[in-house]
Amino acid sequence: MTTPVRDQVQHVFDRCRPLTGGAVADYIPELATVDPDQFGLAATVLSGETAGFGDVDTLFTLQSVSKPFAYALALELRGFDAVDAHIDVEPSGEAFNQFSLDPLTGHPRNAMINAGAITATSLLPGDADEATPALLDYLGRFVGHPIMLDEKVFRSESETGHRNRAIAHLLRSVDVLEGEPDDVLDTYFRQCSALVSTRDLSLMAATLANGGVQPLTGEVLMPPLVLRRVLSVMATCGLYDGAGDWLTNVGLPAKSGVSGAILAVLPGRVGAAVWSPRLNEHGNSVRGVAAFRMLSDEFGLHVFEVHRETADVRPGGER
Ligand code: DON
């Protein structure tokens, strides 16, 4: 990565550091114990080279950023027909923890809200003893090292996650959920408590930007059609009821989590991640949203911004 690009990313970091608005998530009690001032920002190009600033190596829990990866693994292991028979691909415009079932299809509206994400996890083959290690192994291949869990966060969410238990039982009552709610939630709460750093997340984003190929290991982690599906759902649903504002102003497929993480992808160019625990009213990191807005503006990252090389499509489909 050239020095001017690094400098520009650092400039964005410096400008976002003074932002102290928002509040740390406390509905999972253990999440509220984090130092709210922490802030990491990283961008990774397709060679795997990362420019990172601030607390880029501090570990935090993945939370909802695990959802696109669980969805991808379900699509890969069970196939599109099986997954689409349970989860739709429509933005909900609702909060992440909404009791959301489409009145016509009876399915959760998408795999980024909890109802759809819990369903996606239920579609992973086997019970929690089989599904959890398979999913953690999959996540580990994106970051290039084994994934550890934050056992305190896991226990904290498992003990207090009554709303997710209610959602899982609702899904089971209408035969959307495969398996037993408590067993599925065991895997779901564990995937949410997977520990990563901002640097890890940036590499995960770069893998998605790089056609599903992990830049450092060369391993294909998402086949093209699974990647296309996952990025499409991230673009339309990744930031919940803040998704429209995000797509309009940042314009990148992305996923946020209540630990304060946001991962975003510009296909074919770059992956990036921000972590800072204070959240806005939609449950998205305040500094994260601000930083991505600035990065998108400064580097012209919005997917609907036409650059000369992409506009230069010649007749007959040649480029
Ligand atoms: O299911 C939950 O409530 C959490 N483990 C994850 C929610 C989450 O990260 C929503 N993101 N903004």
Residues whose N, C-alpha, C, O or C-beta is under 5 A from the ligand:
A	BS01	DON	Q63 S64 F96 N114 C192 S256 G257 V258 H282 G283
